[in-house]
Amino acid sequence: RRGIINHGGHVASEVGIMVDRVRYALRAGELARREQAAKDELCACRQLDVASSRGELAVVVQLRGSETAGDGAVTVELRHEPTATWMAAELGALTAAPVDVAATGHLGREVFRLRAVDGAAARRRVGLILRDGSRVKGLPPGLLTGRRAGLVGMWRGAVLAGGCITELSGRPVLEVACVNELIVLGLVGAARRLGVVAQYRRAAGGRSV
C-alpha cells in the first residue's frame, strides 16, 4: 500500500509539472504575440522626423549590426520582416546605395539579413562615426543630448531590434538586450529624459534594460 501511495504521489507530481509547463508555454505564446503586435504597430506608425529616423537606425546597427572584414560592409540581422523592409529603405536612402535583403531559415523562424555596402557612410550618417573619425561604442552623443525626437527614435529602434516582452514578478515588462554597458546607459538616460522608468539589468546572459 505504501508503494502504491508513493507511486500515486509521484504521478501527481509529474502531472503538476506538466500542467505548469503547459501554462508557461501558453503564457509565453501570449507574450510573444503581444511583442509581435507592438513591433508591427511601430513599423506601421512611421516617424517623418530626421532625428527620429537616425536614432532608430543607429540603435538597430549597434544592437544587431556587424562589419564584414575586408570590404567594410555593414550586415544587420533581424527577425522582424517589417523592420527589415523599413531599414533597408532608410539605409539605402541615407547612403544613396542599394541595400540587399536576404531571408534564411524556416517559416516563422526566418532571419532577415541586410547588407549595406558602404558601411562607413551608413555609420557616419546616423552619428556612429564622429567628425574626428572615431567610432561611437554606445549611442550617438548628438542624439542623446538633442531633441526629444531623437530620443524617441532610439527607443523605437531598441524595441524593434532587441526588445522582448517578458514577465517580472508576474507582470509583463519590456526588456531590451544590449551588447555593451554604454548602450544600456544610453537607453536608460534617454528613457529618463522621456519620463519613462528604465533599469539597468545585469545577468549571466548579458546586460539589458
C-alpha positions as CSV (number, residue, x, y, z in Angstrom):
1,R,0.0,0.0,0.0
2,R,2.8,2.4,0.8
3,G,4.4,1.7,-2.6
4,I,1.1,2.5,-4.3
5,I,0.7,5.7,-2.3
6,N,4.2,6.8,-3.2
7,H,3.7,5.9,-6.8
8,G,0.5,7.9,-6.9
9,G,2.2,10.9,-5.3
10,H,5.0,10.7,-7.9
11,V,2.4,10.6,-10.8
12,A,0.6,13.6,-9.3
13,S,3.8,15.5,-9.1
14,E,4.6,14.7,-12.7
15,V,1.2,15.8,-13.8
16,G,1.6,19.0,-11.8
17,I,4.9,19.7,-13.6
18,M,3.3,19.1,-17.0
19,V,0.4,21.5,-16.2
20,D,2.9,24.2,-15.2
21,R,4.8,23.7,-18.4
22,V,1.7,24.0,-20.5
23,R,0.7,27.2,-18.6
24,Y,4.1,28.6,-19.1
25,A,4.0,27.8,-22.8
26,L,0.6,29.4,-23.3
27,R,1.8,32.5,-21.3
28,A,5.0,32.7,-23.4
29,G,2.9,32.4,-26.6
30,E,0.7,35.2,-25.4
31,L,3.7,37.5,-24.6
32,A,5.3,36.7,-28.0
33,R,2.0,37.7,-29.8
34,R,2.0,41.0,-27.8
35,E,5.6,41.6,-28.8
36,Q,4.9,40.9,-32.5
37,A,1.8,43.2,-32.4
38,A,3.8,46.0,-30.7
39,K,6.6,45.8,-33.4
40,D,4.0,45.7,-36.2
41,E,2.4,48.8,-34.8
42,L,5.7,50.7,-34.5
43,C,6.5,49.9,-38.1
44,A,3.1,51.0,-39.3
45,C,3.4,54.3,-37.5
46,R,6.5,55.8,-39.2
47,Q,8.2,58.9,-37.9
48,L,9.0,61.6,-40.5
49,D,11.5,63.5,-38.3
50,V,15.1,63.0,-39.5
51,A,16.4,62.8,-35.9
52,S,13.9,60.1,-35.1
53,S,14.9,58.1,-38.2
54,R,18.6,58.4,-37.5
55,G,18.1,57.4,-33.8
56,E,16.2,54.3,-34.9
57,L,18.9,53.3,-37.4
58,A,21.8,54.0,-35.1
59,V,20.4,51.7,-32.3
60,V,19.5,48.9,-34.8
61,V,23.0,49.0,-36.2
62,Q,24.6,49.0,-32.8
63,L,22.4,46.1,-31.5
64,R,22.2,43.9,-34.5
65,G,24.9,45.0,-36.9
66,S,28.4,43.7,-37.7
67,E,31.1,44.7,-40.1
68,T,32.4,42.5,-42.8
69,A,36.2,42.2,-42.7
70,G,37.8,43.4,-45.9
71,D,35.1,45.3,-47.7
72,G,33.7,47.4,-44.8
73,A,30.1,46.5,-45.4
74,V,27.6,46.6,-42.6
75,T,25.4,43.5,-42.1
76,V,22.3,43.6,-39.9
77,E,20.4,40.6,-38.9
78,L,16.7,41.0,-37.8
79,R,13.9,38.6,-37.1
80,H,11.0,41.0,-37.8
81,E,10.3,41.4,-41.5
82,P,8.6,44.8,-41.5
83,T,11.6,46.2,-39.6
84,A,14.0,44.7,-42.1
85,T,12.0,46.2,-45.0
86,W,11.9,49.6,-43.4
87,M,15.6,49.6,-42.5
88,A,16.7,48.6,-46.0
89,A,14.8,51.5,-47.5
90,E,16.1,54.0,-44.9
91,L,19.7,52.9,-45.1
92,G,19.5,52.9,-48.9
93,A,18.2,56.5,-48.9
94,L,20.9,57.6,-46.4
95,T,23.8,56.1,-48.3
96,A,22.5,56.5,-51.8
97,A,23.4,52.9,-52.4
98,P,21.3,49.7,-52.6
99,V,20.9,47.6,-49.5
100,D,20.5,43.9,-50.1
101,V,18.0,41.8,-48.1
102,A,18.1,38.0,-47.9
103,A,15.9,35.8,-45.8
104,T,17.1,32.5,-44.3
105,G,15.6,29.9,-42.0
106,H,12.2,28.2,-41.8
107,L,8.7,29.8,-41.9
108,G,8.1,31.6,-38.6
109,R,11.8,31.5,-37.7
110,E,13.3,33.5,-40.5
111,V,16.3,35.7,-40.2
112,F,16.4,38.7,-42.5
113,R,20.0,39.7,-43.3
114,L,20.6,43.3,-44.6
115,R,23.9,44.3,-46.2
116,A,24.9,47.9,-46.7
117,V,27.9,48.0,-49.0
118,D,29.2,51.4,-47.7
119,G,29.3,50.7,-44.0
120,A,31.3,53.7,-43.1
121,A,28.9,56.0,-44.8
122,A,25.9,54.4,-43.1
123,R,27.6,54.7,-39.6
124,R,28.6,58.3,-40.3
125,R,25.1,59.4,-41.4
126,V,23.5,58.0,-38.2
127,G,26.1,59.5,-35.9
128,L,28.1,56.4,-35.1
129,I,31.3,57.9,-36.6
130,L,32.3,61.3,-35.2
131,R,33.9,64.2,-37.1
132,D,37.4,63.2,-35.9
133,G,36.8,59.7,-37.4
134,S,36.4,57.9,-34.1
135,R,33.7,55.3,-33.7
136,V,30.9,55.5,-31.1
137,K,30.7,52.4,-28.9
138,G,27.4,53.4,-27.3
139,L,24.8,55.7,-28.7
140,P,25.3,58.9,-30.8
141,P,26.1,61.7,-28.3
142,G,24.4,64.2,-30.5
143,L,21.1,62.4,-30.3
144,L,21.4,61.7,-26.5
145,T,21.7,65.4,-25.8
146,G,19.5,66.5,-28.6
147,R,15.8,66.9,-29.2
148,R,13.0,64.6,-28.0
149,A,12.5,63.1,-31.5
150,G,16.0,61.6,-31.4
151,L,15.4,60.0,-28.0
152,V,12.1,58.6,-29.2
153,G,13.7,57.2,-32.3
154,M,16.4,55.5,-30.3
155,W,13.9,53.7,-28.2
156,R,11.8,52.7,-31.2
157,G,15.0,51.2,-32.7
158,A,15.8,49.4,-29.4
159,V,12.3,47.8,-29.3
160,L,12.4,46.8,-32.9
161,A,15.9,45.4,-32.9
162,G,16.2,43.8,-29.4
163,G,13.0,44.2,-27.5
164,C,11.1,41.4,-26.0
165,I,8.1,41.2,-23.6
166,T,8.9,39.0,-20.5
167,E,7.5,38.7,-17.0
168,L,9.0,40.1,-13.8
169,S,7.2,39.3,-10.5
170,G,4.2,38.2,-12.5
171,R,3.9,41.4,-14.5
172,P,4.8,41.9,-18.2
173,V,7.8,44.1,-18.8
174,L,9.7,45.3,-21.9
175,E,13.3,44.2,-21.9
176,V,16.0,45.1,-24.4
177,A,19.1,43.0,-24.6
178,C,22.3,45.2,-25.2
179,V,25.7,44.3,-26.4
180,N,27.6,46.6,-24.1
181,E,27.2,48.8,-21.0
182,L,27.4,52.1,-22.9
183,I,24.3,51.2,-24.9
184,V,22.5,50.2,-21.7
185,L,23.4,53.5,-20.0
186,G,22.4,55.5,-23.1
187,L,19.0,53.9,-23.3
188,V,18.4,54.4,-19.6
189,G,19.4,58.0,-19.9
190,A,17.1,58.5,-22.9
191,A,14.2,56.9,-21.1
192,R,14.7,59.2,-18.1
193,R,14.6,62.2,-20.3
194,L,11.4,61.0,-21.9
195,G,9.9,60.5,-18.4
196,V,9.9,56.7,-18.6
197,V,11.3,54.4,-15.9
198,A,14.0,52.1,-17.1
199,Q,16.5,50.0,-15.1
200,Y,19.9,48.5,-15.9
201,R,19.8,44.7,-15.5
202,R,22.8,42.5,-15.4
203,A,22.5,38.7,-15.6
204,A,24.6,35.8,-16.5
205,G,23.4,36.0,-20.1
206,G,24.5,39.7,-20.5
207,R,23.2,43.2,-20.0
208,S,19.7,44.6,-20.7
209,V,17.4,47.5,-20.0
